[in-house]
Amino acid sequence: MNKLWLSAPALFLAACTGGDLVPVELQVDGAKEVVIYRIDPDRLYSWDTLQLTDGVMDVELPLDSSGSTFYAFAFDNNGSLRLGIERGDDIEGEVSVSNNITTYSVTGSPLSERLLTHYQPLRHSAMLMDSLDAEARTYQDLPDVAEKNAVLFARYQARVEKHRKELEAMINEDPASLANIFAIYQSVGNYPLFNPEQDAELIRKTADAMSEAHPNHPILQIFIQSAVR
C-alpha cells in the first residue's frame, strides 16, 4: 500500500507557463532521494529526481497555465504522497512512513490540504487491512479458519462502507474542489469506493460544481469524459 497515490488514474493536461513557481519544503524522515512526477493525462511523467540533505526536500514546482497543477512524490523510504499547487501557495510539511504506509502533514496550500483530508480515510483503511492480514496469518492452521476469516472480511466490509461515507461527506462539503476527482477514484484493496453508474448523481453534482469553479480545466475535462454518466 506504499504507493497510495496510484489509486487514482493519472489525470492532467496543460503546458507550463514558466512564470509561476511554488516553493515546497518537506521534512521526510529517513529519506535520501525523491522522484517527482507530474500527473499527465495518460501517465505519471518523471519531472525530476532530487537528493535530499538531512531528509529535507526543498524545491520550486512550476505551475501550469490551468492554475492548478498536480504532482506525485515517491521517496526512497517507501513514502509517497500527492500535492496540488496553485498561485500563492507556499507549502511546508512533514512525511514519515511506518509499515509502508505514509503519514504526512502539509500547510500553505488549500488544494494540497484538501488532498490530505481525503487521504486520511484511505490511510486508516490501509492500516486496518494490514492488521487484518496479520491476524489472518495466525488463523491458517486452526480448524475454524473459514469462520475466523469470515469475521475478518466482515470487518473489512464495514471499514469500506465507513470509508465511503466519510469520503462522500468530504466531497459534499466542498464539491467544487478539484481534489474530489482523486477522491472519487479511491479504492480499498481492489474495491472501488464509487461507481460511475451507482453514484452517477454524486459524480454529476460534483462535476457541475467543479466546472463552475474551474471552467475548461484539463484534468476536469478528462474526468467528465471518463466518469460522468
C-alpha positions, 0 to 999 in steps of 0.5 A, spaced: 500 500 500 506 504 499 504 507 493 497 510 495 497 515 490 496 510 484 489 509 486 487 514 482 488 514 474 493 519 472 489 525 470 492 532 467 493 536 461 496 543 460 503 546 458 507 550 463 507 557 463 514 558 466 512 564 470 509 561 476 513 557 481 511 554 488 516 553 493 515 546 497 519 544 503 518 537 506 521 534 512 521 526 510 524 522 515 529 517 513 529 519 506 535 520 501 532 521 494 525 523 491 522 522 484 517 527 482 512 526 477 507 530 474 500 527 473 499 527 465 493 525 462 495 518 460 501 517 465 505 519 471 511 523 467 518 523 471 519 531 472 525 530 476 529 526 481 532 530 487 537 528 493 535 530 499 540 533 505 538 531 512 531 528 509 529 535 507 526 536 500 526 543 498 524 545 491 520 550 486 514 546 482 512 550 476 505 551 475 501 550 469 497 555 465 490 551 468 492 554 475 492 548 478 497 543 477 498 536 480 504 532 482 506 525 485 512 524 490 515 517 491 521 517 496 526 512 497 523 510 504 517 507 501 513 514 502 509 517 497 504 522 497 500 527 492 500 535 492 496 540 488 499 547 487 496 553 485 498 561 485 500 563 492 501 557 495 507 556 499 507 549 502 511 546 508 510 539 511 512 533 514 512 525 511 514 519 515 512 512 513 511 506 518 509 499 515 509 502 508 504 506 509 505 514 509 503 519 514 504 526 512 502 533 514 502 539 509 500 547 510 500 553 505 496 550 500 488 549 500 488 544 494 494 540 497 490 540 504 484 538 501 488 532 498 490 530 505 483 530 508 481 525 503 487 521 504 486 520 511 480 515 510 484 511 505 490 511 510 486 508 516 483 503 511 490 501 509 492 500 516 486 496 518 487 491 512 494 490 514 492 488 521 487 484 518 492 480 514 496 479 520 491 476 524 489 472 518 496 469 518 495 466 525 488 463 523 491 458 517 492 452 521 486 452 526 480 448 524 475 454 524 479 458 519 473 459 514 469 462 520 475 466 523 476 469 516 469 470 515 469 475 521 475 478 518 472 480 511 466 482 515 470 487 518 473 489 512 466 490 509 464 495 514 471 499 514 469 500 506 462 502 507 465 507 513 470 509 508 465 511 503 461 515 507 466 519 510 469 520 503 462 522 500 461 527 506 468 530 504 466 531 497 459 534 499 462 539 503 466 542 498 464 539 491 467 544 487 474 542 489 478 539 484 481 534 489 474 530 489 476 527 482 482 523 486 477 522 491 472 519 487 477 514 484 479 511 491 479 504 492 480 499 498 484 493 496 481 492 489 474 495 491 472 501 488 469 506 493 464 509 487 461 507 481 460 511 475 453 508 474 451 507 482 453 514 484 452 517 477 448 523 481 454 524 486 459 524 480 454 529 476 453 534 482 460 534 483 462 535 476 457 541 475 460 544 481 467 543 479 466 546 472 463 552 475 469 553 479 474 551 474 471 552 467 475 548 461 480 545 466 484 539 463 484 534 468 476 536 469 475 535 462 478 528 462 474 526 468 467 528 465 469 524 459 471 518 463 466 518 469 460 522 468 454 518 466 
